[in-house]
Amino acid sequence: MDPHSRSACCVCGASDARTLVEVDLAAGTSGAKATLCGSHALMHRRAGTEARSEAELRAALGDRRGRRDRRQEGDELGAALTAAFQTGTRSGDRRNNA
């Protein structure tokens, strides 16, 4: 197999050669292959459907998470951790100024 043919995952663009694998596309594509990272290869294997092209792989395996930013929602644990590690709450300077 030509190492240059596996340059990046066709879904996410990951280019670390250690994580890349080639998968066979659906029958009828004359032995066509696509390059996927390990995560997307696992998703492809578990999907149970066969894609005929890299475009179909991107559509089937692309990021399906919402883009909602949840950092501002907060939660009780997050608030407690933030309060515990704020620098303004120190009662004294614990550094060794030797």
Backbone hydrogen bonds in HBPLUS format (Angstrom, degrees):
<---DONOR---> <-ACCEPTOR-->    atom                        ^
c    i                          cat <-CA-CA->   ^        H-A-AA   ^      H-
h    n   atom  resd res      DA  || num        DHA   H-A  angle D-A-AA Bond
n    s   type  num  typ     dist DA aas  dist angle  dist       angle   num
A0005-SER N   A0002-ASP O   3.10 MM   3  5.58 156.3  2.16 112.9 119.9     1
A0009-CYS N   A0014-ALA O   2.84 MM   5  5.21 152.5  1.92 142.2 151.0     2
A0013-GLY N   A0009-CYS O   2.91 MM   4  4.63 135.9  2.11 121.4 132.9     3
A0010-CYS N   A0035-THR O   2.91 MM  25  5.91 166.7  1.92 157.6 153.7     4
A0019-THR N   A0016-ASP O   2.93 MM   3  5.78 162.2  1.96 128.0 132.8     5
A0020-LEU N   A0017-ALA O   3.42 MM   3  5.27 154.4  2.49  97.9 104.9     6
A0038-GLY N   A0019-THR O   2.89 MM  19  5.36 110.2  2.39 133.6 152.2     7
A0021-VAL N   A0036-LEU O   2.84 MM  15  5.51 158.4  1.88 163.0 170.4     8
A0036-LEU N   A0021-VAL O   2.87 MM  15  5.51 165.2  1.89 163.4 168.5     9
A0023-VAL N   A0034-ALA O   2.83 MM  11  5.44 161.5  1.86 159.5 165.2    10
A0034-ALA N   A0023-VAL O   2.92 MM  11  5.44 151.3  2.00 150.1 159.4    11
A0025-LEU N   A0032-ALA O   2.97 MM   7  5.66 170.7  1.97 151.6 148.5    12
A0026-ALA N   A0051-ALA O   2.74 MM  25  5.47 166.4  1.76 152.4 154.3    13
A0032-ALA N   A0029-THR O   3.14 MM   3  5.49 138.6  2.31 108.5 119.8    14
A0041-ALA N   A0037-CYS O   2.83 MM   4  5.98 148.5  1.93 154.3 164.7    15
A0042-LEU N   A0038-GLY O   3.00 MM   4  6.16 153.5  2.07 144.4 150.4    16
A0043-MET N   A0039-SER O   3.05 MM   4  6.35 157.1  2.10 144.5 150.9    17
A0044-HIS N   A0040-HIS O   2.86 MM   4  5.98 154.3  1.92 141.6 148.8    18
A0045-ARG N   A0041-ALA O   2.91 MM   4  6.13 156.8  1.97 146.7 152.6    19
A0046-ARG N   A0042-LEU O   2.96 MM   4  6.16 154.9  2.03 148.7 155.3    20
A0047-ALA N   A0043-MET O   2.90 MM   4  5.93 130.9  2.15 141.7 154.3    21
A0057-LEU N   A0053-SER O   3.11 MM   4  6.47 150.2  2.20 142.1 150.6    22
A0058-ARG N   A0054-GLU O   2.89 MM   4  6.21 160.3  1.93 153.0 157.5    23
A0059-ALA N   A0055-ALA O   3.02 MM   4  6.27 157.7  2.07 145.5 151.5    24
A0060-ALA N   A0056-GLU O   2.93 MM   4  6.06 155.9  1.98 146.5 153.0    25
A0061-LEU N   A0057-LEU O   2.78 MM   4  5.74 158.8  1.82 156.6 161.9    26
A0062-GLY N   A0058-ARG O   2.88 MM   4  5.06 128.7  2.15 135.3 140.3    27
A0073-GLU N   A0070-ARG O   3.24 MM   3  5.39 152.5  2.32 104.8 112.8    28
A0079-ALA N   A0075-ASP O   2.94 MM   4  6.09 159.2  1.98 152.4 158.2    29
A0080-ALA N   A0076-GLU O   2.98 MM   4  6.18 156.2  2.04 146.7 153.2    30
A0081-LEU N   A0077-LEU O   2.90 MM   4  6.14 161.4  1.94 154.9 159.6    31
A0082-THR N   A0078-GLY O   2.92 MM   4  6.05 158.9  1.96 147.5 153.7    32
A0083-ALA N   A0079-ALA O   2.97 MM   4  6.12 163.3  2.00 146.8 151.3    33
A0084-ALA N   A0080-ALA O   2.96 MM   4  6.10 152.6  2.04 143.5 151.4    34
A0085-PHE N   A0081-LEU O   3.12 MM   4  6.24 142.8  2.26 145.1 153.1    35
A0089-THR N   A0086-GLN O   3.34 MM   3  5.86 167.8  2.36 113.7 117.3    36
